[in-house]
Amino acid sequence: MTRASVIGVGMTPFGVHEATLPELFAEATLPALDDGGVDTDEIDALYFGNAMGGQTENDTHLAPTIASHIGCAGVPAQRFEDACATSSNAFKHAVEAVEAGLHDTVLVGGVERCTPETGLGTGAMTRVFASASHRQYEQPSGLTFPGVFGLLTKRHMYEHDTTDEQLAGVAVKNHANGTLNPRAHFGRDVTTDDVLDSPIVADPFHVLDCCPFSDGAAAAVVTSADNAGSFDGESVDVTGVGHATDIVPLADKVHPSTTRAARDAATEAYDQAGTDGNEMDFAEVHDCFTGAEVMASEALGLVETGDGGPAAADGRTSLEGSIPINPSGGLKAKGHPIGATGVAQIVELTEHLRGEAGDRQIEGARKGVAHNLGGDAATTVVTVMEAAT
Amino acid sequence: MTRASVIGVGMTPFGVHEATLPELFAEATLPALDDGGVDTDEIDALYFGNAMGGQTENDTHLAPTIASHIGCAGVPAQRFEDACATSSNAFKHAVEAVEAGLHDTVLVGGVERCTPETGLGTGAMTRVFASASHRQYEQPSGLTFPGVFGLLTKRHMYEHDTTDEQLAGVAVKNHANGTLNPRAHFGRDVTTDDVLDSPIVADPFHVLDCCPFSDGAAAAVVTSADNAGSFDGESVDVTGVGHATDIVPLADKVHPSTTRAARDAATEAYDQAGTDGNEMDFAEVHDCFTGAEVMASEALGLVETGDGGPAAADGRTSLEGSIPINPSGGLKAKGHPIGATGVAQIVELTEHLRGEAGDRQIEGARKGVAHNLGGDAATTVVTVMEAAT
């Protein structure tokens, strides 16, 4: 069943930006409004995501400032923060608000700056990111996110014989996809040897297993399915949105590498949509590290549990494979401006389901799924979208 | 019409706390669950507010951590940040979720630490607070929040002949109410002379016109009106929740002292509830500075525009007056742990509407309104609650 429709999308290139957060958000939003054929006075509410602006730029309470900046002053505007799942959570609430009849048409999006343009170098930014781990147990022990996902992935390797080469396969694939995406932070190919020869960050991850810190913004206009026909933008249906969390800290999880929240969120989203992972034509998943994509592909039911590594290595998840994953290049190559990442996945799904994804188009795509996680694989939002019939 | 019901409430004393954010939140939540007769496995979602934890304690993505800490691991948990209106916005979304049938029973609350227990002194904390003003235009000019509300109040004084003595009347009243509230940060009386003789912070505000930085937490359990009878907690009905924003920065507002967002939010909340300001028996308003209470009392229609100052000075808004405002002591005396303040107002409304407010009880209270604002009088949430019939 259609819960809501996306009628307009926009995003900035991901990479390095000088613009302020409101300016950068506008660079995604105004194209989204244009794409949808939506005037600012038709926007009834702003569901806004930003994860770290307080720490990076001493900038909070951004929702009304941004509403003012883009010409929607006065609308109910709210900021969400759920670490790297920030804007997919904003999207979930936008879909729910439209479905419940609270608002007719909602602007949803996210923005973040994570590069040295903020004035923070990699070390300081790593500490800022680590604020999303457990404050009492994990931060004092130096467990930053390469370590969090390294631990999860090492457990997956132990349980399923996943190899370094298979993990590298994820990076090779996503970099290849990124060369076809003009908005990607990294537009260059890498080889398995490049990945395996790059310096270790946190075992088993080499530098090239890790996504970058990026600046960027993404936006979408959501309206009711009944309302969608009144706008010029080609609509795409949102048929399921699942949201679950898992235990924090990491050490308390029972079966860490199964990423329980992802499985719970996927079950919820698929149930709403009356579908399952087997019916997906493609997926955008949260590959902050290569191991995270492996676990996500299993949690979403796109491959069998334990088969995520082989599937990446043997090309099943490539653009030409049986289940393409991260045609955008994913966080790995497209980039990862934290608060923008979730809605950027929605933008990618929308473009494929419209047949507008250019050189990386998944031919004949009718159903796609997005998976966005935050923190210690804790917050997870899974969204199913389908081409309008 | 009843939109949802509050069946359990709890809050910590406001003041200085050593506990971590999750621990402090638990100190409010466990009493709220106990008050409602609610088991943790009956909680379907957590709507959580914290404004500044990233900046004050390098602690973000708190919602799943807190869900884990209080025994609700796995539920959909989301963090809201809308400056000082943070947890009233979380409350709005909780009410909407219950009303839409998305969740049966929701835990909503907020927590914040703002005292030197965070390691930040008053100067550093003032800068953190200022992150909620306009980053490009206001922060570089040194416009912190005493200045923001000083400017709004000076305009009000110019337009309506509001006096320093009338502003002081707000502080005297709220301190008096605070002496009756065992959870208040300040439990002592002050006189008009005390206020006027205290040092100037930002004209027209003396120190005693300003609320303190506090630590604290507040929580409420929200369920559908149909469901409320199945819990032991005495239910109170939520009949209206309005949410609006206003232009940021301050300099772009057309009629600053009318606090347009508050008027828009109040209109929305009263319309939903089929009532108006004249029918309210009492109010909790966002008196971060004395002038803010004056403007709020007018925006909510509790007194005529321009009459807020005289109403405070002549006792009409005292506990024994025709329209008691801030029986809790308000932010001024009860304290202001930013992300907890909105839900703390809901706790106060609930206790009066149940007849459980002790020495400060508004006798026979049947209808109350809460007004919580964030930033440059930008985000405003207004909630109408009524005793269950």
Interface residues (C-beta under 8 A of the other chain):
Chain A: T20 L21 P22 A51 M52 G54 Q55 E57 N58 D59 T60 H61 A63 P64 T65 A67 S68 A73 G74 V75 P76 A77 Q78 R79 F80 E81 D82 A83 N89 H93 E96 A97 E99 A100 L102 R127 V128 A130 S131 A132 S133 H134 R135 Q136 Q139 H243 A244 T245 D246 I247 V248 P249 D252 R260 A261 D264 G374 G375 D376 A378 T379
Chain B: T20 L21 P22 A51 M52 G54 Q55 E57 N58 D59 T60 H61 A63 P64 T65 A67 S68 A73 G74 V75 P76 A77 Q78 R79 F80 E81 D82 A83 N89 H93 E96 A97 E99 A100 L102 R127 V128 A130 S131 A132 S133 H134 R135 Q136 Q139 H243 A244 T245 D246 I247 V248 P249 D252 R260 A261 D264 G374 G375 D376 A378 T379
